[in-house]
């Protein structure tokens, strides 16, 4: 999932689209709309327990739990939020973070293909999260009986934690090795 919203975004949208001139009224309307929207997203994830959701953490250099970013700020056993690092494994300056951001992946100037054959370099957590979706798909290809929680656990345990404990860089080989070790038991 390469999207996310927080209450302030709803206010911004209403400031551009609503006929309501009073900012306090717009703020109240935005809060009501955000509550409905967030509940719908939460319900969709909660009611699909056998589906693994991989989401981008966001590019606001902020704590997604504090800003109430949905879906990255949510906690569900079938949801994994992904932050971005550069090629050296250092946190990208733009990446959002927080206790719900479980792992990080390369999301800085990643070469991407364009329709027609060209390439471009993109940065963002929306570029990092497909790396985690790819790893999850590989793990599920090796053992299709795994639950989303088991896949997330393997990805987490396989990740390399930074010295400060803030980043958890995915390690495909290590996660696959952990799965193979489990299969032997």
Wavefront OBJ file of the C-alpha trace (Angstrom):
o trace
v 0.000 0.000 0.000
v 1.646 3.122 -1.188
v -0.635 5.685 0.412
v -1.510 7.129 3.762
v -3.349 10.008 5.303
v -3.471 11.869 8.582
v -6.033 14.296 10.055
v -4.185 17.414 8.835
v -4.466 16.246 5.230
v -8.245 16.154 5.518
v -8.166 19.763 6.740
v -5.985 20.755 3.805
v -8.322 19.087 1.322
v -11.347 20.818 2.798
v -9.546 24.173 2.754
v -9.184 23.732 -1.018
v -12.553 22.184 -1.843
v -15.108 23.255 0.755
v -17.287 26.356 0.646
v -16.904 26.585 4.425
v -14.876 29.701 5.265
v -14.539 29.129 9.015
v -11.319 27.149 9.716
v -12.707 25.846 13.024
v -15.732 24.371 11.273
v -13.521 22.854 8.551
v -11.278 21.356 11.247
v -14.303 19.732 12.865
v -15.551 18.443 9.496
v -12.083 17.109 8.680
v -11.889 15.293 12.014
v -15.269 13.655 11.383
v -14.274 12.580 7.855
v -10.899 11.288 9.034
v -12.558 9.222 11.769
v -14.890 7.573 9.245
v -12.085 6.953 6.773
v -9.638 5.597 9.383
v -12.289 3.256 10.788
v -12.985 1.918 7.290
v -9.289 1.223 6.637
v -8.881 -0.400 10.057
v -11.957 -2.541 9.444
v -10.703 -3.667 6.041
v -7.341 -4.789 7.446
v -8.841 -6.361 10.559
v -11.450 -8.272 8.547
v -8.826 -9.777 6.220
v -6.651 -11.609 8.783
v -5.237 -14.012 6.191
v -4.003 -11.170 3.997
v -0.585 -9.620 4.537
v -0.652 -5.838 4.116
v 2.654 -4.111 3.362
v 2.509 -0.331 3.616
v 4.864 2.559 3.048
v 5.656 4.464 6.256
v 5.427 7.850 4.562
v 7.838 10.576 3.595
v 7.161 13.206 6.257
v 10.159 12.589 8.557
v 7.706 12.157 11.423
v 6.441 9.557 13.871
v 3.472 7.918 12.139
v 1.856 6.953 15.433
v 1.981 10.544 16.661
v 0.615 12.004 13.420
v -2.046 9.265 13.253
v -0.963 8.223 9.762
v -3.244 5.523 8.392
v -2.372 2.787 7.591
v 1.297 3.095 8.668
v 0.428 4.121 12.227
v -1.897 1.167 12.794
v -1.076 -2.015 14.710
v -2.393 -5.261 13.274
v -0.779 -8.700 13.168
v -1.175 -8.770 9.369
v 0.235 -5.274 8.682
v 3.876 -4.307 8.233
v 4.988 -0.692 7.734
v 8.248 0.005 5.903
v 10.685 2.892 6.249
v 13.366 3.893 3.753
v 17.137 3.808 3.923
v 19.797 4.764 1.403
v 22.222 2.357 -0.241
v 24.546 2.565 2.799
v 21.709 1.487 5.102
v 21.405 4.913 6.711
v 17.955 6.300 7.367
v 16.737 8.433 4.470
v 16.167 12.035 5.536
v 12.527 11.949 4.458
v 11.410 8.610 5.892
v 8.711 8.503 8.503
v 9.370 6.336 11.527
v 7.881 5.187 14.813
v 7.003 2.109 16.784
v 4.748 0.758 14.040
v 7.445 0.987 11.358
v 8.734 -2.575 11.576
v 11.494 -2.737 8.957
v 13.388 -0.592 6.484
v 14.476 -1.190 2.906
v 16.321 0.645 0.152
v 14.178 3.581 -0.877
v 16.692 6.180 -1.995
v 17.245 6.878 -5.689
v 16.206 3.384 -6.694
v 16.335 2.857 -10.437
v 12.844 2.183 -11.739
v 11.626 1.225 -15.193
v 9.248 3.442 -17.121
v 6.731 2.419 -19.762
v 8.467 2.490 -23.108
v 11.785 1.265 -21.766
v 13.283 4.254 -20.001
v 14.461 4.397 -16.414
v 14.294 6.976 -13.647
v 15.587 7.145 -10.087
v 12.865 7.464 -7.420
v 13.060 7.919 -3.676
v 10.483 7.270 -0.980
v 8.977 4.689 1.299
v 6.708 3.769 -1.608
v 9.894 2.630 -3.330
v 11.145 0.789 -0.210
v 7.968 -1.131 0.605
v 7.923 -3.215 -2.624
v 11.233 -4.717 -1.468
v 9.421 -6.046 1.605
v 6.442 -7.224 -0.452
v 8.936 -9.065 -2.687
v 10.588 -10.715 0.321
v 7.191 -11.711 1.711
v 6.259 -13.250 -1.649
v 9.505 -15.259 -1.709
v 8.886 -16.550 1.801
v 5.311 -17.504 0.926
v 6.505 -19.225 -2.252
v 8.784 -21.370 -0.083
v 6.028 -22.079 2.447
v 2.523 -21.124 1.331
v 1.054 -22.350 4.625
v 2.509 -19.432 6.593
v 0.237 -16.850 8.157
v 0.864 -13.126 7.738
v 2.140 -13.040 11.337
v 4.681 -15.760 10.578
v 5.892 -13.949 7.468
v 6.279 -10.689 9.389
v 8.131 -12.524 12.148
v 10.630 -13.994 9.670
v 11.170 -10.618 8.029
v 11.682 -8.966 11.426
v 14.020 -11.645 12.783
v 16.011 -11.651 9.555
v 16.489 -7.882 9.578
v 19.738 -6.270 10.672
v 19.232 -3.736 13.452
v 21.260 -0.512 13.382
v 23.535 0.347 16.305
v 21.026 2.901 17.611
v 18.231 0.319 17.345
v 16.079 2.591 15.196
v 16.449 0.903 11.804
v 15.804 -2.736 10.918
v 17.173 -3.303 7.421
v 15.648 -6.298 5.667
v 18.001 -9.138 4.817
v 16.425 -11.493 2.304
v 19.053 -14.214 2.650
v 18.799 -14.247 6.421
v 14.988 -14.376 6.427
v 15.033 -17.256 3.928
v 17.685 -19.065 6.001
v 15.506 -18.672 9.109
v 12.582 -20.201 7.227
v 14.721 -23.137 6.077
v 15.965 -23.681 9.647
v 12.371 -23.742 10.872
v 11.431 -26.311 8.237
v 14.142 -28.663 9.515
v 12.714 -28.687 13.036
l 1 2 3 4 5 6 7 8 9 10 11 12 13 14 15 16 17 18 19 20 21 22 23 24 25 26 27 28 29 30 31 32 33 34 35 36 37 38 39 40 41 42 43 44 45 46 47 48 49 50 51 52 53 54 55 56 57 58 59 60 61 62 63 64 65 66 67 68 69 70 71 72 73 74 75 76 77 78 79 80 81 82 83 84 85 86 87 88 89 90 91 92 93 94 95 96 97 98 99 100 101 102 103 104 105 106 107 108 109 110 111 112 113 114 115 116 117 118 119 120 121 122 123 124 125 126 127 128 129 130 131 132 133 134 135 136 137 138 139 140 141 142 143 144 145 146 147 148 149 150 151 152 153 154 155 156 157 158 159 160 161 162 163 164 165 166 167 168 169 170 171 172 173 174 175 176 177 178 179 180 181 182 183 184 185
